[in-house]
C-alpha cells in the first residue's frame, strides 16, 4: 500500500495549477515504492539516530523531483535576469541546496513555521509562494509576493517569516515563534535556518540558551554550504562541528545533498520537538553552485574543478533521478516530460515578471500593518510632504 505523500509537497504541487500537476499514468511495470540505504547521521547527545533504511514511493519521488527541478530552474532564470539588469540589488541563489528545503518540508506540516536568512527563494516556494510571485518580487513588480517591495531577501507568506537580511538575526526571531507555538499549545514547531557564516554569531548562542531553558519546540538548522561569503569554514571556525555547537542541545549532522537523508533527519528532529524534549540542532552539509551573491563570481576562493566535482558526484537532483531510474520507479521519458513542464512554468513566470507593472508611487510607504489599517504615521509618507510643499 502506498504511504501518504507529505501534505506540504502535495500542496506545493497543487497550488501552481495544471502546469504543476504530475500526470498520473498507468505504468503497471513500474515499482510503486522502494527501500533505500542512506548515509548514517552523526549524532550529539542522542541515544537514538534517524533511520538509515527508508522507503520512498514513486509518487513521492516524482514530487520531490519536480519541486527540486522547479527550484533549480527558477534560480537559473534569476541568474539570467540579473545579468540582463532586470533584477537589481541583492540576489542570493539557492541552486545546489534544493535537497535541504524539499527534505525539510517533507517532514513537517504547512501549519508549522519556518524562518531563514536571505537565501530564501526556495523556501518561499515550498512554503506556499508561486514561481510567478517569486519572480515578480525579484523584479520589483506589483504582483510580487511582497508586492514588489521586498526583493530577493525579503519574501514572506503564511507561516513563513522571511527572508532576513541581517546575518544571524532570524535565529532569535525563530525562537520567539517557537515560544508562541508552545504558548498556544497547538503542537506546532518552528524550523529556524541559518548558514555556516552566521554560526559564530553571539546572538545564536544566546538563543540556544533560552530555547534549552524553556524547552522550546524549535529545530535549529545550520545549512553548511562550506563558505561564508568568500571564506571557507576551516578558516572561519575553530570547530566546524556545527551540530555540536549547541553543547547542551542534542544535534545531528546530515548529508544535505540527499533529500532522503534530510527528510528522515528532519522527521526525527520534529518528533523530538513535538514530544516536549525542547530544541534540537541539525547541520546539513550542502553546497551552493553560485557565488555568495550575484556580485560574487564564486571562483576566486574555490576552483571551478571543485564546483564541477560536487555537481558530478553529489548533485541532489541527479542523485534522486538515478534512484528513480535504477529502481524502475520512473522512465527517462516521464522525467523529461516533467522537465519540459517546469521550463514552461519558469518561462511564463519570467514573462509575467518582466511585464507586470511596478508598484505605484503612492504604495511605496503603505502596508505598515498586516491588515492595512488606515493609520497615519508621522514621517512614513514623504510623498504627501512633497505634495504639500509643491
Secondary structure, DSSP 8 states (H G I E B T S, - for coil): ------HHHHHHHHTT-GGGS------TTS-SEEEEE----EEES-S----SEEEEEHHHHHHHHHHHHHHHHHHHHHHHHHHTTSS-S-----TT-HHHHHHHHTTS-TTSEEE--S--HHHHHHTT--HHHHHHHHTTBTTSTTTTSS-TT---BTTB-----STTHHHHHHHHHHHHHHHHTSS--EEEEEETTTTT-HHHHHHHHHHHHHT--EEEEEEE-SEETTEEHHHH-S---GGGTTTTS-EEEEETT-HHHHHHHHHHHHHHHHTT---EEEEEE---SS-SSTT--S-SSS-HHHHHHHHHHH-HHHHHHHHHHHTTSS-HHHHHHHHHHHHHHHHHHHHHHHHS-B--GGGTT---STT------TTS-HHHHHHHH-
